[in-house]
């Protein structure tokens, strides 16, 4: 049949109904369930609702998702309505059903196979092959050399659907009866009988004539001593089959033609009428109880790049073989398999692995009859592939095969052996390998590593402070907390966060980190993702952003990238990270976006069921967050009042670790020399000179003035040592000229920006103190030393007026 159910759906739904793989799958399943599983006596709407519920349960999605696919998503771009399903989808489904029934009726009709050069050899081979028909019936003598007789095929004959063509039958015509593409019986027309008034199909008298009585048409007697049936006479169960038929004959069971087919398909093994392509296999030594017998049969179906078998026998996979009854049908045709072929094994809703063929087919005979068998090497996938994960791709038009394919629009064909396309086979191999590796990667990240973080040598902290920071960081991480480093600018918070993430990335559970800086413009589009135009501009695709990119990379591989957000409180936290609050509390979240599936962030730990972990690992639309993941952030404490407050709901998900500065003055207000003294072994300048040897001479010359500046500024606005390091670097790079230029411009360029939020009085006092200089002393100094700063006071005041709007000359000290 050229028209498939998929064709009918496409004919009655808008052109773009199948643009989305998930929509195509769900609508196809709904229509299929509507046709096969609902009562035609019910209303179309009730049947459609019933079908949608069944599909929702099958795919484990909400009924609203299915309804949206069938309704709004399919129709909204084409019609305006508040009731897309009842007004448009229901009407389309009703029309599809009407045409589907018509197509089914056409399939029931007769087809003609005239005797010619192609058909006759097929028929002769069919009836001449030993063990093919009951009693080894061969080609009847009366047809030997016949050139004028006709071969008729009755396809799925039932009642009046097959009747019309019987008008044209005549004596010596050959008739074969076909059911679902398989010959199940045949005979030669012996005579035509007179018309009958009643329609019934019965078994004939003792000479086994097969009589069709069709209402309004001639009765046609088919005889030749016995029916040609596809029952293997050597099979033990043939006796019970014929006994049942004999009982039906002796009781002269009156039935419809359809019931006759029920008998035939129940009691007789079909013979395929499908295309017989392929070469005869070479003789193979038979194994089993048949001794030295040989298998000398030929394949009856086409070869394929890959194959599929519905596996219900654990023994086959454990012992390493595939076995099917010796039937000459495509779906049992192990003869076409060659050494090296790959056969995927499907069982209980999952593709569980594949077998590689190691021997040609051979014959095995046991108490259950004759079987064909091939030996195989079995490879089981680390994690089986669920039906819902492979079906959308394998049912794509550019992937599936026209004949002998494993799938149909409603699911999996349940015969034993099927063909699989090259695309489909490679896809399953890739998914099988990925399923194991993806699940293994997820498992590796399920258990949080025990961390022993050390503070980097490039950051100097006082001895006691270094130990306390180390303890706080390790306690937070190993207790499952996220961290926000707080403190004034320049204390090394960002470097500290990077150092922590870098050390964590040395464990198997962490794949590195992503560093970003928050802005006031952030929304969930920046942190989570959102819809963006497709490349062709004709639609929208969901695109991931910072947060989701931590859990899957561009190749859709599961990762565990820690996220560092610098200056976190510059963002509107509720607007930018609100949807993630639950995730940070170890809950899963469904996001309002969709690709092939609904986008989800899933919390996964050791308590997550294995099946759920496997499903998450295999779905590119599910992003697993595990106990091994951390969010690290930094926040300047004096920014908090002027920017966005952090809500308590957000703060309770973090451990706040303060990174401060040491005491810069004694109780008497004297600047401590020790922090910047180049002669000291363990202080800031020792670390800086080691990493920046070009600064040694600058530190030696300017360290006292730098210490005075840092001490004075921190009385009004705390700044960290990193800004002092910047001050030294500025002086070292200053091109020369006026001796006051280096320090003056360093203060204007680096210090003044930190003073914006000060009151006017404080700004004036700070500048006046800089002009006055200050006292400095070390632990061994007998008395403090007064230090004057080499600064250009008029220039400082002029810049203060320009930047802060203050005039020290006018208002005085």
N, C-alpha and C positions, 0 to 999 in steps of 0.2 A: 504494500500500500504506500503510495507516494505521499499522501497527506498524513502527517502524524498529529498527535494531540498538540505538540508544540506549535505546529503550523497553524492549527485552528486558533490557539490562544493568540498568536501573533496577528491573525486575521481580524480578530474581534477586539483587541486591545490597542491602545495608542502605540505608534511606532517605537517609542522609546521605553516601553514597559519593561524591557529586559536589559536596560543599560546597567543596572546594578545587579551583580551576581546574586546577592541575597534576595533582592526583590524577585528576580527570575525564579530562583529556587522555591521561594515561599508561595508565589502565585501558582506555579506549576503544580506544587503539591496540593494546594487548596482545590484547584480544578480537578485534579485526579481523584482526590477524596470525595469531592462533590459527585463525580460520575459513578464511582465504584462503591462508596460506603454510606451513602444517604438514601433515604426512602423517597422514590419519585412521587409518592402520594402526598408528601409534605410540601409546603410552600418553598419557592426558590430561596427566599430570604432565610427561612429556618434551616434549610439544607446547607446554605452557604455558611451560616454561623456555626453549624455543627462541624463542617469541614475545617473551618478556621481554627476552632478549638482543638480539633484532633491534630492539626499541623503544629499549633503552638506547643501542645504537650510533647509531640514527637521531637521538635527542635529545641525544646526547653527555652522558649522565649515567651514573652507576655502576649496575651491575646491582642492587646493594643498595637503591638508591633506588627502582627499579621494584618490586622484591620487597616493600619496605616499604609502598608504595602499595597493592599488590594484597592484601597480607596484614595485617600488624598495624594499620596506620592505618585500614583499612576495617572490620576486624572486632572489634578489641579492646574497643570500647565495647558490643558486642552479645553476644559469646560469650567463654568462657574456654577457652583452648587454648594449647598450645605449638607448634602446627603449623597456623596459620591458612590458609596457602596450600593445603597438601595436603588438609586436612580440609574446608575451606569454599570457597575460591576455585575449586579444581579442580572440585568438584561443581557450582558455579554455572556455570562455563564449559561443562561438559558439557551441562547443561540448556539453556543459551542456544543451543548448537549444535543441539540437537535441535529446538527451536522455530524456529530460524532456517531449518533445512532444510524444515520444514513450511510456513513462510511462502513460501519460495522455490518450493515445489511448487505452492502455491495461485496464485502469480503466473503459472505456466505455463498455467493453464486458459483455456478460452474465455470470452469475454464477448460479450454480445448487444447490438447496437445496433438496436433496432426502428425502422422507418421512421415518423417523425413529423415534426412541424413543425420541430423543431430539427435532427434528424439528417440528413434528406434534403437540405436545402440544403447542408449541409457536404459530403455525399458528391457531390452534383452539382458543386459548386465544385471538388472534388478532381479529378474525372475530366474536367471540361470545360476546365480551364486548359491553354492551349497549352504545349508543351514539358514537360508534366508526365509523360506516360506514353509508352511506346514506340509509335511510329507514330501519335501524336496520337489514340489511341483515345478516343472520347467515350462518352457514356452509351449503352449498347446500345438499339437500337430496341425490342427486346422489353420493356424496362423503362419506356419512355416512358409517362408517365401512370399507372404502376403504383401501386396503393395497398395491396396485400395482401402484397407480397413483403417479406422480412425481410433486414436487413443484419446479418451476423455479423462479429465481430472475433476473430481467433485471436491470442492474445497469447503471444509467446515459445513457440510450439507446439513440442513435442518428444515424440515417442513416445507412450506411453499417456497422458501428462498432458493431451493435447488430444483424446483419443479419445472420451470419453463423450458429448460434445455433438454429435458427428457423427451420432448416431442420429436427431437431430431435423431434419437438413437435408433440404430438399426442392427440387424443380426451381424454378428462377428465384430462389432465395435468393441474395443477394449476400454474398460472403465476402471480407473483407480480412484480409491477414496482417500482423501487427504484430510488430515486434522492438524492444524497449527503447523503447516509446512512439512508434515510427515505422512508417508503412505501407511495406512493401517489395514487396508484390505483392497482386493481387486477381483475382477472377473471379466468374462466375455459375455456379451449380450447373446442369449440363446433364442429368445423370442419376445415379442411384444404382446402384451395381453390387452384385453379390451378394457375400456374405461370403467372406473369404479366411482361410486357416489360418495364414498367415505374416505377420509384421509387417515391412514394408519400405516405404521411400519411394523412388520412382523418377521420373525424367522420362518423360513420356509419348511417344507416337509423333509423327510429323512434323507433325501439326496442332497441336502445342504444347499439348496438353491437360496440365493439371497434376493428377496423380493421387496421392492419399494412400491408402496401404494401411495400415490400422491393425489390428493383431492383435485378433481377436474382434469387430470392428465392421465395418460396411458400408464398402465403398470408395466414395469420392465423387469423381466426375470434375468438374473445374472447367475450363470451356472458354469461349471466345469468340474463336476464331482465335489470339489471343496472350494471354500474361499481361499484366496491367497492371503495369508496373514503374515505379519512380520514376527511371528513367534518362533523362537529357536526351539526346534523339536528336542534338542538335547537337554533343555532346561528342566530341572525337576519340577518347577512350579507350573509347567505347561499343562499337566494333567488336571490340576485343580481349576485352572482357567477354563479348559474346555468342558470340564464337568459343569461349571457354572453356566456356560453357554448352552450346553445340552439341556440343562434343566429349563432354561428360558425357552428353548425351542419346544420341548415336550409340553410345556404349559401353554404353548402358543401365546406368549405374552404379547398383548396388544400395547403398543407404545407409539409415541411420536418418533419421528426420525431422529430428533435430538437425543432421545433415550437410547436409541440404537448406538449412537456415537458414544454415549456414556459407557455402554457395554464394551464397545471396541477399544476405547482408550483405557478402560480399566483392565481388560483381560489380554490385550495384545500389545507387545512392545513395538513402538512406531519405527518405521524406516524413513529416513530423511528424504524429502524431495528437493532440499536445497541444492544449490549449485555444487556439483561434484568436481572439485578442482584439486589437483595435486597428483603426485606420482605414486605408484605403488611402492611400498616400503620393501627394502631388501629382506630376504628371508632371515628371520631371527630365531635363534634357538629358544624353544619354549622352556619355561621353568615351571616347577610345581609338579602336580601329579600326572601331567600329560607325557612325561618321559621325553621322547625324542620328537614329538610333534612340533611342527613349525607354524609360526604365524605368517601367513602370506596374504594379508588383507591390505586394502588400500585406504588412504585417508579420504574422508568424505567432506571435509571442510577446508577452508583456506588457512594458510599459515599467517602468523602475525608477528610483529616485533616483540610483543610480550603476551603473557597469558594470565588467566585468573581462574582460580578454582574455589568453589564453596566447600570449605573443609569442615566436616562434622566428625572426623575420626582422629582422635588423639594418637592412635596407634600409627597411622600413616606418617605423621610428622616425627614421632619418636623413633620409628624404625627406618625412616628415610625412603619412602616411596609414595607414589600416587597411583590410585587404582580405580578403575571404572568398569561397569559391566560391559561385556563384549557386545556392544550395540553399534550398528553403523549409523550413528547420528552425530551431528556436529558437536553436541554438548557432552559427548562421551568419547570423543575422538582423540584418544591418547596417541594414535598412530602418527599424527602430524607433528608431534613433538620431536625435536632433535637434540642431540647432546649440546649442552650449553644454553638452551632456552631457559628463560626465567618465568616462573609461574607464581603469581602472588596468591597468598592464602587468606581467605576471608572467613571469619567465624564470629558469631555472636555480635554482629554490628561493628566489627573492627577488622582492618587488614592487619594481621598479626605478624607477617613476615613474608618471605619468598623462598622458593625452592629452585635450585639449579639442576636441570636434567643431566644425569650422568650416563644413562643407557637408553638405547632405542626401546620402543614398546615391545613387550613379550607377553606370552599367554600364561595365565595361571588358572588352574582348575581346582576347585575345592567343593565342599558339600553344598555351597550356595550357587555353583555354576561356574561358567567361564568368565574370566576377567582379563582385561588388559592392564598392564602395569609398567611404569617406568621407575627406575631408581633415581633418587635425587639427593643432593646435599641441601639441608634445611638451614636457613638463616632467619632467626627471629629478630624482629625489631626490639630495641631496648624498651620502647613504649609503643603499643599498638596505635594505629591511626583510626580515630573514630569516624563513623559515616558522615557526620555533619561537617567534618573538617575536609574530607576529600571530595564529597559529592558535587559541590558547586563547580569545582574545576573540571572533574572528569565528565560532567554532563554538558560542558560547553560544546557548542556545535563544531568548533574547530579541533576538538580533542576526541570526541567519541567516534566510533566506527558505525557503519550502516548495518553490518551483519555480525551476528554472533557476539555482540557486545555485552559486557557484564552488567550494565546499568540500563534502567528505563526511566521514564519521567517520574515514576512513583518510588523508585528505589533500586534494589538489586535483583537481577534475574537469578532464580534459585536453582537452575540446572547446575551440573557439576563443573563443566569446563567452558570457559569463554575466551574470546580474543580480547586483547588490550592494545590500544594504539601506542605508538612510540612516545608521543607527548604524555599520555596517561601513565605509561610505565616509568618513564624517567621522573615524572612528578612524584609517583609513589615511592620510588627509590630515594629521591631527595627528601621527601617528607619523613620516610622511615629513618634515614640517617639523622635528619634534623631533630626528629622527635626524641631520639635518645640523647643526642648532644645537648639539645635545648633543655630537656628535663634535667640532665646531669648538671648543666650550668646553673639551673634554678636551684637544684638541691645544694650545690656548693655555696650558694648565697643565702640559704635558709638559716644557717646557724651563724650568729655573729661571732667574729673572731675575738679572742681575748687580746687586747692591745696593751702595749707598754711603750707609750709615746715618750720620746725625749725631746726637750726643747732644743732648737737648732743653735749651734755655736755662734751663728751670725747675729743672734739677738742676745744682748746682754741684760741680765736681770741680777739684782742683788741676790746674794747667796740664799737667804731665807725665802725671798720671793720666788726664785726659780724653783725651789723644792715645792713650795705651796702650789704654784701654777701647774706643775707636773702632776701632782696628786689630784688636783681638781679635774684636770682634763681626763686623766685615765679613769677616775671614778665616774665621771659623766658618761663617757663612751661605753664603758663596760657595764654600766647599769641601764643601758638602752636609751639614754637621753640624747637629744640634739643639743647643739651648743650655740650660744650667742656670746661672742667676745665683746665686751663693752670697755669703754675708756676714752680718754682724750685722743685727739689726732696725734699721729706720730709715735705711738707706743708699740707699734709692730703687730697690731691685731691681724691685719691681712696676711702678713708673712707667717704669723703663727698658725693661722687657719690652713694656709697652704702646706706648711710643714707637717701638720697633723694629718691632713688628707694624703700627702705623699707617703708618709710612713704606713698609713692604713692600706694604701694601694699595693704595698709589698706583700700583702696576704692574698691567698687564692680567692677570697670572697669579695674583694674590692678591685674594680677595674680602672681605677684612676679617679679624677675629679674634674668638674667643670667650674670655672670661676667666672662670675658676672657681677656687675654693679647695678644696684637698684636705682630706679628713677621714679619721679612723681607721676610719670605718665603710664606706669605699668598697669596692665589689666591681666585677666586670666588668659587672654590671647597671647601675651608675652610669656607667661609662665607655664601654661598648660598647652595651648594650641587653639585652633579654630578652623573654620572653613575658608579656603582660598580658591580663586578661580583655577580651573584645570588648564593644562597647557594649550588646549584648543580654544579656551575661552567660552565653551558651551555649557559649563557646569561648575560644580563646586566639589572640592575634595578636602577632607580633613587633614590638616598639617600639624605635626607635633612641634612643641617648643621646649624651653629649658627643662621643665620638670619631667615630662614624659621621656625626653631624650636621655635621661639618666638610666632608663630601664630597658630601652631597646635602641639599637643603633640603626644606621641607614640600611644595613643588610637584614634588619628585623631580628638580629641576634640578641638574646637576653644579656643585659649588662647590669652592672651595679656601680654606676658612677656617682660618687658623692658630689653634692652640690654646695658650692660656697657662694653666698650672696654678700657682697661687700656693701657697707652703708645701707643695711636693710631698712632702717626706719625712714629712709627717704621715699619709700613707696607707701601707698595707701594699702596697708596690709589686708584689710577685709576685702578690698576690691581685687587685689592682685593674687592673694593666696587663700581667700575664704573657702573655696571648694576643697582645699587640701587639708583643712583642719582635722577632718575625720581620719584621713590617711595618716597624719602625724600621730593620731591616737590609736593606730593599728587597726583601723576599720577599712573595709573596701568601699569604693565609691563608683557609682555609675554616672558618667558624664553625659551631658546633653548633646553628644555628637555621635555620628555613625559613619562607618565605612562598610566593610562586609558585615560587621557586627557592631553592636553598641560598644562605644569606647568605655573601658573600665580600668580603674586602678585597683588592683587586687592585693590585699595584704596576704602574704604567704609565709607560713612558718611551719615548724615540725608537726603541728596539729592539723594542718590542711590535708584532707583526704588525698590519696595518691591519684585517684581519677581526676579530681579537681586540679591538682598541680599539673597533670599531663595536659588537660584541656587548656589551662592558662599558658603553658609553655608553647603549645602549638598554635595558638591564636595570635596573629599579629595585631589584633585590636585590644588585647588585654596586656596591661603593663604591671608586672609584679614588683611590689615593694616588699622587702624582706627585713628581718632584724639586723642584717649586715649593712643596711643603708643609713647614712646620716646626712642631715642638713646642718652645715656650719654657716654662721653669719657673723658679721661685725656691725657695730653700732657706735657712733660717736656720742658720748653721753650728753654733751652740751648742745647737740642738735635736737634732742628729743622735744624740748619745749617749743621749738619753732617749726617742727615738721609733724609728721603723723604719729599720734600716740599708738602704742601697741596695746591691743585689747588684752584683758586678763585671760580670755579664752585661748589666745595665741601664746601668751607668755608661759602658761603652765605646761606647755609641751617642751620647754627648753630648760637647760641649765645655763644660767647667766654667770660668766666668768669675767671678772674685772681685771683688766691689764692696766696698771697705773704707772706712776713715775715715783722715783725715790724722793726723800726729803732733800731739798736743795739748799736749805738755810738752817743755821743753828737757831736755838731759842732766842739768841740775841739779834737775829736778823742778818747774820754774816753768811755770805755765800760759801758753801763747802767746795774746796778745791778738788776733793778726791774723785768726783765723778768724771772730770775731764782732764785730770792730771796725766800728762804723757809719761811720767816716770812711774806711774802705778802699773801693776801687773794685771790687775783684773778689774777693769772698768770699761766704760763705753769707748774711750779713745783707743784703748789697747785692741779692742775688737775691730774698730774702724780702720786703724792703721794697718792691721794685719790683712784686711780685705782690700784696703785702698792705700797702698804704700805711697802713692803720689801725694797723699794728704799729710804725711808725717811732718814736713816742715811747716805747713799751715797750722796744724794742731799745736806744734811747739810754740809758734809765735802768738797765736790768737786764743789759746785755750782759756786764759783768765778772763778776757773780755767776753768770750762766748758763754762762760759760766755765769758772769754777771748778768748778761742779757737774759739767759734762760731763767735765772733766779728772779729777776725783776718781773718778767712777763708772767711767770707762773703765780705771782701774787694776785693777778687779775684774771688770767685765763690759762688754764693748765694745757701745756703742750708737751708732746713726748720727745724723746731723744732723737727720733728720726728727723725732726725739723732742725735740730742742732747739727746733725750730720749734713743736712742740706745746706746749712749756713756755711760750714767749712768748705763744702764743695763749691759754693758760689764764690767764696773769697779766693779759692785756689784758681778758679777759672777767670776771675776778674782781670781785664787786660792791663791794669796799671794806672799810673797817673797820680791824682791826689791821694794821699795816704788815708784820708777819711772815706774815700769812695767805696772800698770793698765792704766794710761793715755797714755803712749807711744804706747802701742799696740792698744788701742782704736783709736788713731789718724791714725796709719798705716792701721788698718783693716777697719775703717769706713770712715775716712776723705780722705786719699790718693786716693781711687778709684774715688772720685769726682773731682780730680785735673788733670785727664789725658789730657784734652784738653787745659790746660794752656800753655802759652809760657814758655820756659826754664827759662827766667829771672824772671817771676812771681812765678814759683815754688820755685826758690832759695830764693826770697824775703819772701815768705810766711813761709818757714821753719825757716829762720833767725828770723822772728818776733816771731814765736812760742818759739824759744830758748830764746828770750829776755823777753817774758811775756808782760804785759801791765797794764794799770791803769784802775781801776773800781771805780764807785761812784754811790751812791743812791741819791734820791731826797733830803734827809735830811743830807747828808754827807757834812761837811764843806770843805773838800778837797779830791781829788781822792787818792786812795790807790794803790800803786804798788804791783802787784801780779806776783810772779815767778811761772812758771809751773813746776810741778814735772815730768820732762821728761828726757829720756836718749838721749842726743843730738847725740853722736856718732852712736847710733842705728838708729835714725831717718835719719841721713845723709846716712848711709849705705843702708837703705831701699829705700831712694830717688834715690840713684845711681842704685840700682837693678830695680826699677819700672819705673823711668823716664829717666834713662841714664844721670843724672847730677852728677857732682862731686863738691860739695861746697868747699871741702878742696883745690882742685886744682885751681879753678877759683876765689875763694875768695868771699867776700861779696860785 
